[in-house]
Amino acid sequence: MPHPAHATPVWALKLAVVTALVGIAGGIAGVSVWLALQLIQFVAFGYPFGGHLEAADAPSGLNRFLALAAAGVLTGVAWWAIRRWGRPTVAVTAAVAGKRMPSLVTLGNAGIQILAVGLGASIGKEVAPREIGAWLAQVVTRRAGLTARETKILVACGAAAGLAAVYDVPLGGALFAVEVLLGELTLATALPAFATSAIAAVVARLVIPDEVLYHVPAMHMSPSLLVWAAVVGPVLGFAGVGFVKLTNRLQGLAPKGWRLLVVLPVVFAMVGLIAVPFPEVLGNGRALGVFAMNTTTDGDTVIGMAPIVFLLLLGVIRTITTAATIGSGAVGGTLTPSIAIGSAFGGFLGGAWLLLWPADGPSLASFAFIGAAAFLATTMRAPFTALVLVVEFTEQGTDILIPALLAITGSVAVGFVLARRRSAQMA
């Protein structure tokens, strides 16, 4: 923001108007993505408009396979064409740094992502609203006469506002702007981040139903859960770092040119085959997250192990399908897939722990919640944003925060130490 000496009423009014417009633009980005997904899923699966149904909820295994196979062909051709004849896409981080996002390519790339996720691709949908929000923020700020710093802040806020709108996570969106995109928590970044995310969420609620994303049982703290959280945090940290390294490695090996037309459809079809018996691997990952947070165990060791081992299996399969989808050349997010994988691993580790130290109630919800938060905090390298996002997704209270903070501390610490180690080895 400019020097206080320049903070005239006219400047303040102009900045307030531009900030409000960026928030509205973020809301439009979120609504457009939601409407497009609803339309795609209506055509592919016959879902009614409204709610959070996705490809994983389709009762027919054949329908799930055919939808994903079709997605592989359609998006493979579309991404090949846009990369063959279009200008290079500009990531949100580069846009925040000042690089202009090409209009048609940005919208086209976001549209293809929405098509892929709507038909069941094993990736998150959050990249598309962030890209559209950042692009619209650039359009709004381009002729406003703002400083480079003001523009940078508002472009980051626009991207985060798109995230806040599509998922109805205003606080998580604001924290994403300041912690992830800007890396700076000051009044100059926090105030526009809060304002734009709040405005975007209000705009989105005019169209998108206000419904909790993850329906889960109430969660309560216990001595067993506290000790488990402190112990399991570093384990989830190692898992999160491994997931990031795997996806980054495969993304670097993604096929280019005509190879994309072969590899991407084949990978999508293979994921579709896996989804016949395991529908939880499809889409954003909401289905797996809800399943993990609603899984129950039994006091009998043999009976109790069955759902626990199944959660581990689903977590491993979801890791493979998401990494393979990204490695095939598809573009998408890992935010909600990280929640899905983390909740599955957390549920598995928590279920195994309960066999040793039983706690009140047979539900694995608390363990899955903490696993999701700790795993996401590591993959995003943003502990505040990760915790708030999982809280907003599930609408859980303060009872679960203490063990969640313990687990996140351990997981992020492991990620930090491993990153420092790699930096020292490369120096």
Secondary structure, DSSP 4 states (H G I P E B T S, - for coil): ---GGG--HHHHHHHHHHHHHHHHHHHHHHHHHHHHHHHHHHHHH-PPSSS---GGG-S-HHHHHHHHHHHHHHHHHHHHHHHHHSPPP--HHHHHTTPPPPHHHHHHHHHHHHHHHHTT-SSBSTHHHHHHHHHHHHHHHTTTT--HHHHHHHHHHHHHHHHHHHHT-HHHHHHIIIIIIS---SHHHHHHHHHHHHHHHHHHHTTS----SS--------HHHHHHHHHHHHHHHHHHHHHHHHHHHHHHT---GGGHHHHHHHHHHHHHHHHTT-GGGSTTSHHHHHHHHT-B--SSHHHHHHHHHHHHHHHHHHHHHHHHHHHTT---BSHHHHHHHHHHHHHHHHHHHHHHS--SSSB-HHHHHHHHHHHHHHHHT-HHHHHHHHHHHHT--GGGHHHHHHHHHHHHHHHHHHHHHHHHHH-
